[in-house]
Amino acid sequence: MRKIHLIILLIFVLANVNAAYVHETTRHFDLQAGYGATSSINITPIPAQSQSYVVGMPFSIEDPMVTDSTGFGRQIATFTLLSNVDFNIIIEPAASYDGKMRHVDAKGEPVMNEDGSYEHEGLDYILEFRYLLGYVGEGNTQDSREGEFTYESRIVTKTISDLTMGYTGEGNAFIGTANGAIFFRFDDKSSGMIENPNNTLPAGDYMAHVKITLEDKK
């Protein structure tokens, strides 16, 4: 069985200044290291209230940031990954969900009609992933590059993104991302539906379930 080892060390740095000037500042940073064949991905949703509601979740589906097709959308989460093997990122609807954003009840379940059909056709959306990838290139030289990829709920059931694109060095190569961000916006059809003053969208909470997997290519 392949063993996976991942060490994450969190260090808190406390800076104490001259006693005559009573001031205390605390900062922290993460040290990440991997050994052997290891990979992990972490998704961190952003609470809307953390930055005056200009980013994060929950948000209004009428927010121009999520209905305007000319921009990236609204940032809803950050992601980081650690891998020293070549990998793909797979994005798909979570099990038992069709991937659309739907009106949900108090338990977070899609509202259904008596005949078992969905109350509404649902809203389709686009997730845009923007990232900075650090990798080991030819001759074990360290390098980095920016990139992005998207997941569209209307046209795909699964997106497989090759972030590394063969940029793996010799031996125990390190591949990683920093400052990865996930942006959300509705596609043109759903945006038009929302902006239509005569729309039939039910009032209440809306939710979609998406699964994100980091998969070893080997």
Order of alpha helices (4+ residues) and beta strands (2+ residues): beta-beta-beta-alpha-beta-beta-beta-beta-beta-beta-beta-alpha-beta-beta
